[in-house]
Amino acid sequence: MIPLDSSIPTVLLIWFQTIADAIPTRARTTVVELVFGCMLTGRGHVTQAIAAITPRRGWRAYFRMIETGGFSWLDIVHALCRIVRDSFVQQDCCVMALDDTLLLRSSKKAPGAARRFDHAGKPNRPRHVLAQNLVSLSTVIGPPGRRRSLPLVSRLSDDGLDGGKLTTAKILIGAVLHQLRPDILLVDAWFMRARLVLWAVARGITVVGQARLDTALFLRPRPRRGRGRPAKYGMRFDRDKLALLPVVEKRLGVYHNVPIRFRSFRFRARFLGGLEVRAVWISLRVKGRWTKNRLLLSTDPTMPPEAIIRLYADRWTIEPMFNSLKHAEGVKELWQRSKEAFHRWLHLVQAGMALTVMLSLRDDPDIVRLAHAGPWRREVHPTPGMIKDGLIRRFWNCRVDGLFARKGRKSRRIPVAGPPPMASAA
């Protein structure tokens, strides 16, 4: 048995205490042990997380905790939301990104596995694959130049049971709506649907995302004189009129700081029922050529076009997050027999990754010493991989009993304000 070193970062101890306070007392120590084991491993297997620490109990107890444990995976989500709110979004606005990814499976017995269309379009893979569809909601944190997506809550989408990805997205947003109070939601072209956008706008969330180039946009109607119902739309704006808008060319420090050419104006979108939006057509200068135009929309028409472009650039941080979850944290190897057990173990793995990412965004001397491997690493700021390697070197096979105060707190669940997640998706 190796005891915990006193050099563990203080902020990590505080975050573990926050997670422990959200878990019922009987399951508290076991859950924290599994989260710490996920921080030390990247295989995605429960046995690997148990082998990374010195377990207090037999291995059957940890599997039983995941399958029929006395805690909810929403407890982990709400604890992460409190950590993010207290440490990163006290002054800045809360920006969240929404997207989905496929987890390839070889058996139909996996919960939620079905034949799905693969949008990646890789030449060595069929167009339809047997996979689980994972919809994830992340928050984008960090200073400019170091922005990262932090996985908060994810859920398997089963088109035949819960209404598809749009309903799943509403459930995910409702799960954190009263904890983080998101200000901006970043989506891609698939999630830019009226069913989701209008639902988010009604809850005070500004939606920024990409839309189809043939989206029906209209100018404001002229005031009507005389009797009759006032017109909702004015003249329709099409591609032929795009050349009439003034062109602005700038470097905004995003997309590798390449020149960006954009046009912008305020319109009313027909697919949103006449809601006034800010439309921005952008084109990038890549390898001496301008790329084709892409249309970005913001439900806040007063938002400057430069801010819309910078925000949508933050949406792409969710793609390396998915890559890290699959290949560095082992989510592609997750295999549980029930959907509830899958969600429990998935959020424990995501919590371990989230703690590592948040540590990499802090400039504490303790964290820098923890991630220091040798003089051959000259990074100005430690990366999540360097921090994971530092934790492995120092805390492999340690006892996790001293990470938090097991006594002194009553056995209770943290109350959650507002309606339950399922009710908020109606």
C-alpha positions in Angstrom: 0.0 0.0 0.0 1.3 3.4 -1.0 -0.1 6.4 1.0 -1.2 9.5 -0.6 1.6 12.0 -1.0 1.2 15.4 0.6 2.2 17.1 -2.6 -1.2 16.4 -4.3 -2.6 19.8 -5.5 -4.8 21.5 -3.0 -7.4 22.4 -5.6 -7.8 18.8 -6.6 -8.6 17.9 -3.0 -11.2 20.6 -3.0 -12.8 19.3 -6.2 -12.8 15.7 -4.8 -14.6 17.0 -1.7 -17.2 18.7 -3.9 -17.8 15.4 -5.7 -17.9 13.5 -2.5 -20.5 15.9 -1.0 -22.8 15.2 -4.0 -22.8 11.4 -3.4 -24.7 9.5 -0.7 -22.5 8.6 2.3 -22.6 4.8 1.8 -21.4 5.1 -1.9 -19.1 8.1 -1.4 -15.7 6.4 -0.9 -16.3 3.8 -3.6 -17.3 6.4 -6.2 -14.3 8.7 -5.4 -12.0 5.6 -5.7 -13.4 4.9 -9.1 -13.0 8.5 -10.3 -9.4 8.7 -9.1 -8.7 5.3 -10.8 -10.1 6.8 -14.1 -7.7 9.7 -13.8 -4.8 7.3 -13.6 -5.9 5.0 -16.5 -7.0 5.4 -20.1 -8.4 2.0 -21.0 -12.0 2.4 -20.1 -12.3 -0.9 -18.2 -13.5 -1.0 -14.6 -10.8 -3.5 -13.8 -8.1 -1.1 -14.9 -9.4 1.6 -12.7 -9.5 -0.8 -9.7 -5.9 -2.0 -10.4 -4.6 1.6 -10.5 -5.4 2.1 -6.8 -5.2 0.1 -3.6 -8.9 -0.9 -3.3 -10.5 -1.1 0.1 -13.1 -3.7 -1.0 -13.3 -6.7 -3.3 -13.6 -6.1 -7.0 -17.2 -7.4 -7.0 -18.3 -4.4 -4.8 -17.1 -1.9 -7.4 -18.9 -3.7 -10.2 -22.1 -3.9 -8.1 -21.8 -0.1 -7.4 -21.8 0.6 -11.1 -24.6 -1.8 -12.0 -27.0 -1.3 -9.1 -25.2 1.4 -7.0 -26.9 3.8 -4.6 -26.0 6.9 -6.6 -27.2 8.6 -9.7 -24.9 9.7 -12.5 -26.7 13.1 -12.3 -25.0 13.5 -8.9 -21.6 13.5 -10.7 -22.9 15.9 -13.3 -24.2 18.4 -10.8 -20.9 18.2 -8.8 -18.9 19.0 -12.0 -21.3 21.9 -12.7 -20.6 23.4 -9.3 -16.8 23.0 -9.8 -17.0 24.7 -13.2 -19.2 27.5 -11.9 -17.1 28.3 -8.9 -13.7 28.0 -10.7 -14.1 29.1 -14.3 -17.4 31.0 -15.1 -17.7 33.4 -12.2 -17.1 36.4 -14.4 -17.2 35.1 -18.0 -20.4 33.9 -19.7 -21.1 30.2 -19.7 -20.6 28.8 -23.2 -21.7 25.2 -24.0 -21.3 23.0 -27.1 -23.6 20.3 -28.2 -22.7 17.4 -30.6 -22.9 13.7 -31.1 -20.5 10.9 -32.0 -20.7 7.2 -32.8 -19.2 4.4 -30.7 -18.6 1.4 -33.0 -19.8 -1.9 -31.6 -19.6 -5.5 -32.7 -22.7 -6.9 -31.0 -26.4 -5.8 -31.0 -26.5 -6.7 -27.3 -24.8 -3.4 -26.4 -27.4 -0.9 -25.0 -28.6 1.5 -27.7 -26.6 -0.2 -30.5 -28.2 0.0 -34.0 -27.4 0.4 -37.6 -26.6 4.1 -38.1 -25.3 6.3 -40.9 -21.7 7.2 -40.5 -21.2 10.9 -41.4 -17.4 10.5 -41.3 -17.4 8.9 -44.7 -14.1 7.1 -44.3 -13.1 5.0 -47.4 -12.2 1.9 -45.3 -15.6 1.9 -43.5 -19.2 1.1 -44.7 -21.7 3.9 -44.9 -23.9 2.3 -42.2 -22.3 0.8 -39.1 -23.4 -0.9 -35.9 -22.8 1.8 -33.3 -24.1 3.6 -30.3 -25.1 7.2 -30.8 -23.7 9.3 -27.9 -25.0 12.9 -27.5 -22.7 15.0 -25.3 -23.0 18.5 -23.8 -19.7 20.2 -22.9 -18.7 23.6 -21.5 -16.0 25.6 -23.2 -13.5 27.0 -20.7 -10.0 28.4 -20.6 -8.3 31.6 -21.8 -7.9 32.6 -25.5 -5.5 30.2 -27.2 -6.1 27.5 -24.6 -9.9 26.9 -25.0 -11.0 23.4 -24.2 -14.3 21.5 -24.1 -15.0 19.9 -20.8 -17.4 16.9 -20.9 -20.3 17.5 -18.5 -23.2 15.2 -19.4 -23.8 12.6 -22.1 -26.6 10.2 -23.0 -27.2 7.4 -25.5 -29.7 8.3 -28.1 -32.2 5.6 -29.2 -34.3 6.9 -32.1 -37.0 4.4 -31.4 -37.6 5.1 -27.7 -36.8 8.7 -26.7 -37.6 10.7 -29.9 -34.1 11.0 -31.3 -31.2 13.3 -30.8 -33.2 16.5 -30.4 -35.1 15.2 -27.5 -31.9 13.8 -26.0 -30.3 17.3 -26.4 -33.1 18.9 -24.5 -32.7 16.4 -21.6 -29.0 17.1 -21.4 -29.5 20.9 -21.4 -32.3 20.5 -18.8 -29.9 18.5 -16.6 -27.5 21.5 -16.2 -29.9 24.4 -16.8 -30.4 25.2 -13.1 -26.8 24.5 -12.1 -24.7 26.4 -14.7 -27.3 28.7 -16.3 -25.7 28.6 -19.8 -25.7 31.8 -21.7 -24.7 30.6 -25.2 -25.2 27.2 -26.9 -23.0 26.2 -29.9 -24.4 23.7 -32.3 -23.6 22.4 -35.8 -25.9 22.4 -38.8 -27.7 19.2 -37.8 -28.8 20.5 -34.4 -29.8 23.9 -35.9 -33.5 22.9 -35.9 -36.5 25.0 -34.8 -37.6 22.3 -32.3 -34.3 22.8 -30.3 -33.4 26.4 -31.1 -36.8 27.9 -30.1 -36.8 25.7 -27.0 -33.4 27.0 -25.9 -34.3 30.7 -26.8 -37.4 30.4 -24.6 -35.1 29.6 -21.7 -32.9 32.6 -22.2 -30.1 30.8 -24.1 -28.5 32.3 -27.2 -27.9 29.8 -29.9 -25.0 30.2 -32.3 -24.5 27.6 -35.0 -24.1 26.8 -38.7 -27.1 26.7 -41.0 -27.7 25.6 -44.6 -26.8 28.1 -47.3 -30.3 27.9 -48.8 -31.9 28.9 -45.5 -34.9 31.2 -46.2 -34.0 34.6 -44.8 -36.2 37.7 -45.1 -35.8 41.4 -44.4 -38.0 43.3 -42.1 -41.4 44.1 -43.7 -42.3 47.7 -44.4 -45.0 49.2 -42.0 -48.4 48.5 -43.5 -51.0 51.2 -43.7 -54.7 50.6 -43.5 -56.5 47.5 -42.4 -55.3 43.9 -42.4 -52.9 41.8 -40.5 -49.3 43.2 -40.5 -46.8 41.3 -42.6 -44.3 39.0 -40.9 -41.7 38.9 -43.7 -40.3 41.4 -46.1 -38.3 40.8 -49.2 -36.5 37.4 -49.4 -32.7 37.4 -49.4 -31.1 35.0 -51.8 -27.6 34.2 -53.1 -27.9 36.8 -55.8 -28.2 39.6 -53.3 -25.3 38.4 -51.2 -22.9 40.4 -53.3 -24.7 43.6 -52.3 -23.5 43.3 -48.7 -20.3 45.0 -47.7 -17.3 42.6 -47.3 -15.0 42.7 -44.3 -11.6 40.9 -44.2 -9.8 40.4 -40.9 -7.6 38.1 -38.8 -9.5 37.2 -35.7 -7.0 34.9 -34.1 -9.1 31.8 -34.8 -8.7 29.0 -37.3 -4.9 29.3 -37.1 -5.2 33.0 -37.6 -5.9 32.8 -41.3 -7.6 35.8 -43.1 -11.4 35.6 -42.8 -13.7 37.4 -45.2 -17.3 37.8 -44.0 -20.6 39.6 -44.7 -23.3 40.2 -42.1 -26.8 41.5 -41.8 -30.0 41.1 -39.7 -32.8 38.9 -41.1 -35.9 37.0 -40.1 -35.5 33.2 -40.4 -38.6 31.4 -41.7 -37.6 28.0 -40.1 -37.6 29.8 -36.7 -41.1 31.2 -37.2 -39.9 34.7 -38.1 -37.4 35.1 -35.3 -34.9 37.9 -36.0 -31.3 36.6 -36.2 -27.8 37.8 -37.2 -26.6 36.0 -40.3 -22.8 35.9 -41.1 -21.4 34.4 -44.3 -17.7 33.5 -43.8 -14.9 32.3 -46.0 -11.3 31.4 -45.0 -8.1 31.9 -46.9 -6.5 28.5 -47.0 -3.5 27.7 -49.1 -3.9 30.8 -51.2 -7.6 30.2 -52.0 -10.8 31.3 -50.4 -13.0 28.5 -49.2 -16.7 28.3 -50.0 -19.1 30.4 -48.0 -20.6 29.0 -44.8 -23.6 30.5 -43.1 -23.5 31.2 -39.3 -26.6 32.3 -37.4 -27.0 33.8 -34.0 -30.4 34.2 -32.2 -29.1 37.4 -30.7 -29.3 39.9 -33.6 -27.3 42.5 -31.6 -24.2 40.2 -31.4 -21.3 41.5 -33.5 -20.2 39.3 -36.4 -16.7 39.0 -35.1 -18.0 37.6 -31.8 -20.2 35.0 -33.7 -17.1 33.8 -35.7 -15.0 33.5 -32.5 -17.8 31.6 -30.7 -18.4 29.2 -33.5 -14.6 28.5 -33.6 -15.0 27.4 -29.9 -17.5 24.8 -31.0 -14.7 22.8 -32.7 -13.1 22.2 -29.4 -15.7 19.4 -28.8 -14.1 17.4 -31.7 -10.7 16.9 -29.9 -12.7 16.2 -26.7 -14.5 13.3 -28.5 -11.1 12.1 -29.7 -9.6 12.2 -26.2 -12.7 10.4 -24.7 -12.5 7.6 -27.2 -8.7 7.0 -27.5 -7.2 8.5 -24.4 -9.9 7.7 -21.9 -11.1 4.4 -23.4 -14.8 5.3 -23.9 -14.8 3.3 -27.2 -14.1 0.2 -25.0 -16.9 0.8 -22.5 -19.1 -2.3 -22.3 -22.0 -2.5 -19.8 -25.0 -4.7 -20.1 -27.6 -2.1 -19.2 -28.0 1.5 -20.3 -28.1 2.8 -16.7 -24.9 1.1 -15.8 -23.3 2.4 -19.1 -24.3 6.0 -18.1 -23.0 5.6 -14.6 -19.6 4.3 -15.7 -19.4 6.8 -18.6 -19.8 9.8 -16.3 -17.2 8.4 -13.9 -14.8 8.3 -16.8 -15.8 11.7 -17.9 -15.3 13.1 -14.4 -11.8 11.8 -14.4 -11.1 13.4 -17.7 -12.8 16.7 -16.7 -10.6 17.0 -13.5 -7.5 16.4 -15.6 -8.5 19.1 -18.1 -9.3 21.6 -15.4 -6.0 21.1 -13.8 -4.2 21.8 -17.1 -6.0 25.2 -17.3 -4.7 26.4 -13.9 -1.3 27.9 -13.4 -0.8 26.8 -9.8 2.9 25.9 -8.9 1.8 22.6 -7.4 0.2 21.6 -10.7 3.3 22.6 -12.7 5.5 20.5 -10.4 3.2 17.6 -10.7 3.3 17.7 -14.5 7.0 18.3 -14.7 8.6 15.2 -16.3 12.1 16.4 -17.2 14.1 19.2 -18.9 13.2 17.8 -22.3 9.6 19.0 -21.9 9.5 22.7 -22.5 5.8 23.4 -22.7 4.8 26.7 -21.1 1.6 25.2 -19.8 1.1 21.6 -18.8 -1.2 19.5 -21.0 -3.8 17.0 -19.7 -1.6 14.2 -20.8 1.4 15.5 -18.8 -0.8 15.9 -15.7 -2.1 12.3 -16.2 1.5 11.0 -16.4 2.4 13.0 -13.3 -0.5 11.5 -11.4 0.6 8.0 -12.5 4.2 8.5 -11.4 3.3 9.8 -8.0 0.0 8.2 -7.0 -0.2 4.8 -8.6 -1.5 2.1 -6.2 -2.3 4.7 -3.5 -5.0 4.7 -0.9 -7.8 7.2 -1.7 -9.2 7.4 1.9 -7.4 10.7 2.5 -8.7 12.6 -0.5 -11.8 13.9 1.3 -13.4 14.1 4.7 -15.7 11.1 5.0 -17.2 12.2 8.3 -18.6 15.6 9.3 -21.2 15.6 6.5 -24.7 14.4 6.8 -25.9 11.6 4.6 -28.0 13.6 2.2 -28.3 14.3 -1.5 -27.7 17.8 -2.8 -31.1 19.3 -3.6 -31.6 20.3 -7.3 -33.7 23.3 -8.1 -36.2 23.3 -10.9 -38.0 20.5 -12.7 -36.5 17.1 -13.3 -34.6 16.5 -16.6 -37.3 14.5 -18.2 -39.9 17.2 -17.5 -37.7 20.0 -18.9 -37.6 18.2 -22.3 -41.3 18.4 -22.9 
